[in-house]
Amino acid sequence: MKIRGLVLSSRPHKEQDRLIRVLTIENGVLLACAPGAGKTGSRHALSAQCGTLSDFTFNHSRGFLYVKESEMVEPFRGLYEDIEKLTAAAHILEITSDVCVSQDISSVIYPVTICALFALSETQKNTSPVISAFEWKVMDVSGYSADLSACPCGKSEKDSSFAFSFNRCRIFCLRPSCLSEAGKYKVISIGAVEALRFFKRAEASNLFSFTVSDEVSDELSEITRKYLCEHLEKKYCKMDMLDLIKDYSICESSE
Ligand SMILES: [Zn+2]
């Protein structure tokens, strides 16, 4: 039986094999050995690469899966165009790998991750909004959904700025009585609130078809990353490293 899956990680095993973790829609995350995949020109070398969507058939032997046949379906070539896209893809695979702990959650995350990789691979623009949409959707479907309805006071209909409360996981208006309820919060524009609402209701297939201004993109990025790191209790720092590289190259070119 052919199983389609996204290779989340691929590491060397024995002389020339690779151990791969494959995200599938119906079987959760599978761990398998791809014999000979570490050898250039091997029949599994391309399909067992990290970040590749491939079709596999497996053999069972002594409680372990071995790749018998494999065929690369989508290599997401655009990701290899620049370091920013590649780093963003690694960030997305890391989150996917961490949250897909059961078959149920894997089947929900699978289309989100695949569509995110397509969006990153094809975008000619900033990768940051794609990452924000991915991070927010993942939190939403993993049981960390935030309440994005209007402030409970009922007076915020026409407001243009709000407070997103990280510990209350909801929106408040900026009136002093409401802010005192918000705890730890960040002030965000109505544009950012609308984008978060869109991420929440969109299907994976159109989750990444939107545009935002650079200002809103920066606001989103700060909120979705912080929300993700706090709830998953992990510091996801791949994208921060990228910022360091960018800062460094700006310094270099200005000298
Ligand atoms: Zn209020």
Residues whose N, C-alpha, C, O or C-beta is under 5 A from the ligand:
A	BS01	ZN	C151 C153 C173 R175 C178
